[in-house]
Amino acid sequence: MRQVKFTWSRPALERTDLAPLLDILEEITFLSYIRRTPRNVVILAEAKFLENQEPEELNNIYYIEVLEVIQEPNTTNGNYLLKLKLDHPVSNMNSRTGGTSTIAGSKLTQNALTYKIRGSRMKISLLHTFIKAYAKPDSIQVSKLDYANESASPLNEKQLAIALHAYRAGYWDYPRRTRVGELAVELNLARATVSEHLTRISAILADEAFSALESNYTSPKVISEMINQVQTDAENSDYIHDKEFEKMWDEIKSNIQNENEDSLVDENSLMISSSEDVISYYEENLTTAQKKQK
């Protein structure tokens, strides 16, 4: 399990679709997930607004919707507690990896964005590939998580509780000493729910155990599929012609085409494909909609 911190300076942010946030917010901090599926990432965030700006202003930005103002500030320059829905290419891709998550404390200020994620090496490498195409970070810091700390587990709190119960009951013994139905009764959960959790837990732990043995190379095909998924999401959410999305879309293509390194590798050995391969595959596999845009 790794933790990665990406940092973008204000000049870098001003070239992205996050720039409008700088005209509204003094700062905003990610606190936790409430719901997490692609195109429907719901989060809890603490926000401080610039003078004469209100939470409703965020609804004018294509990738964010204020679902609820949970708490208003006690003072004129205090913080709001907000329930927000995100439909941004990066948050969607983070959700789709199935093995990465944003860490509480990730923060946007007037000076910089600090985006912290954790996950297995292979899943982080996949997300890093997309992030670098989206907007090359000014800095990247990678660290391994200490498993002596329970909070560093690749499982969330509920998954960890179910996994520990199943382990102690002998679910993973050979031969098994308990069944899913028995676990469901003991946990007071539906059998289908427990079965789904155990399947997901097994997948997460297998990925954690074996990802270090896999190459961190991300093929041109995978990169192209990720980029095409961004466009599909934009079409489905009807923001494909939003000017900020179009700016971000052009920036992604420019970042790929302008990458001059022989291979897109940073000092932390998070590898993606050679720029020539990506450009070649990307150009050869544009969707019909993309061709029309050209």
NORPEVEN-V72598 format. One record per residue. SS is DSSP state (h for helix, s for strand, l for the rest). OMEGA is omega in degrees with one decimal (none if undefined). BURIAL is # if it has 9 or more other ideal C-beta (glycine too) atoms within 8 Angstrom, else .. Layout:
# NORPEVEN-V72598
SS:OMEGA:BURIAL, SS:OMEGA:BURIAL
This chain:
# NORPEVEN-V72598
l:-179.3:#, s:172.3:#, s:-178.5:#, s:176.4:#, s:175.5:#, s:178.9:#, s:174.5:#, s:175.6:#, s:179.2:#, h:178.5:#, h:178.0:., h:-179.5:#, h:-178.1:#, l:177.1:., l:-177.0:., l:177.3:#, l:174.5:#, l:-176.6:#, h:179.7:#, h:178.2:#, h:-178.9:#, h:177.7:#, h:-175.6:., l:-171.1:#, s:167.8:#, s:173.7:., s:174.9:#, s:-175.9:#, s:175.8:#, s:180.0:#, s:-178.9:., s:171.0:., s:169.4:#, s:175.2:., s:-175.1:., s:171.3:., s:179.5:., l:-179.6:., l:178.1:#, s:177.8:., s:-179.2:#, s:-173.9:#, s:170.6:#, s:-176.7:#, s:175.4:#, s:-172.8:#, s:173.4:#, s:-172.9:#, s:173.4:#, l:-178.9:., l:178.5:., l:176.5:., l:-177.3:#, l:178.9:., h:-177.6:#, h:179.8:., h:-178.6:#, h:-179.1:#, h:177.9:., h:-179.7:., l:-166.8:#, l:-171.3:#, l:-175.5:#, s:177.7:#, s:177.0:., s:179.9:#, s:-177.6:., s:168.7:., s:-174.4:#, s:-179.0:., s:176.5:., l:-178.1:., l:177.9:#, l:179.8:., l:-177.0:., l:-179.6:., l:-180.0:., l:-175.2:., l:171.3:., s:169.0:#, s:-170.3:#, s:169.0:#, s:-172.6:#, s:171.4:#, s:179.9:#, s:173.9:#, l:-177.4:#, l:-179.2:#, h:-178.2:#, h:179.3:#, h:176.8:#, h:-179.4:#, h:176.8:#, h:178.9:#, h:-175.2:#, h:-177.8:., l:-179.2:#, l:-178.5:., l:176.1:#, s:177.6:#, s:178.7:#, s:-178.1:#, l:176.9:#, l:-177.5:., l:172.7:., l:-165.0:#, s:172.0:#, s:174.9:#, s:177.0:., l:-176.8:., l:-173.1:., s:170.2:#, s:173.1:#, s:-174.9:#, s:-175.8:#, s:178.5:#, s:173.6:#, s:-179.0:#, s:177.6:#, l:-176.8:#, h:-177.0:#, h:-179.2:#, h:177.9:#, h:178.5:#, h:179.1:#, h:-179.9:#, h:178.8:#, h:177.2:#, h:-178.6:#, h:-179.4:#, h:-178.9:#, h:175.6:#, h:-179.4:#, h:-180.0:#, l:-175.9:#, l:-178.1:., l:174.1:#, l:177.6:., s:177.8:., s:176.5:#, s:-178.3:., s:176.2:., s:175.8:., s:-179.4:., l:-178.0:#, l:-177.6:., l:173.2:., l:177.1:., l:-175.7:., h:-178.3:., h:179.9:., h:179.8:#, l:175.5:., l:178.9:#, l:174.0:#, l:-172.2:., h:-178.6:., h:178.6:., h:-179.2:#, h:179.3:#, h:179.7:., h:-179.8:#, h:179.3:#, h:178.8:., h:-179.7:#, h:-179.9:#, h:-178.7:#, h:178.8:., h:177.2:#, l:-178.4:#, l:-178.5:#, l:174.4:., l:174.0:., l:-3.7:., l:-178.7:., l:179.2:#, l:178.2:., l:-178.7:#, l:-178.7:., h:-179.8:#, h:179.1:., h:177.6:#, h:-179.2:#, h:178.4:#, h:-178.9:., h:-178.3:., h:-178.2:#, l:178.5:., l:176.8:., l:-179.5:., h:-179.5:#, h:179.2:., h:179.8:#, h:179.0:#, h:179.0:#, h:178.6:., h:-178.1:#, h:176.9:#, h:179.3:., h:179.3:#, h:179.7:#, h:179.6:., h:-179.4:#, h:-177.8:#, h:176.6:#, h:178.0:., h:-179.9:#, h:-176.4:#, h:-169.9:., h:-176.6:., h:-179.8:#, h:-179.2:., h:-177.3:., l:174.7:., l:178.4:., l:179.7:#, l:174.6:., l:-172.3:#, l:174.4:., h:179.5:#, h:-179.2:., h:179.6:#, h:178.6:#, h:178.9:#, h:178.7:., h:-178.6:#, h:177.3:#, h:178.4:#, h:176.9:#, h:-179.7:#, h:178.4:#, h:177.8:., h:-179.3:#, h:178.6:#, h:-178.7:#, h:-179.8:., h:174.0:#, l:173.8:., l:-174.8:#, l:179.8:., l:174.7:., l:-173.5:., h:179.2:., h:175.7:#, h:179.7:#, h:177.4:#, h:178.9:#, h:-178.8:#, h:178.2:#, h:-179.9:., h:177.9:#, h:-179.5:#, h:179.4:#, h:-179.4:., h:178.4:#, h:-175.4:#, h:-177.1:., l:179.6:., l:-172.9:#, l:-179.7:., l:177.8:., l:173.5:., l:-175.8:#, l:-176.8:#, s:176.2:., l:-174.1:., l:-178.5:., l:175.9:., l:172.7:., l:-167.1:#, s:165.3:#, l:-170.0:#, l:174.6:#, l:-176.5:., h:-179.3:#, h:178.7:., h:-178.3:#, h:-178.7:#, h:-178.9:#, h:-178.4:#, h:-178.4:#, h:-177.8:#, h:-177.8:., h:-173.6:., l:176.0:#, l:177.5:., l:178.7:., h:179.4:., h:179.4:., h:-179.7:#, h:178.1:., h:178.9:., h:179.0:., l:none:.
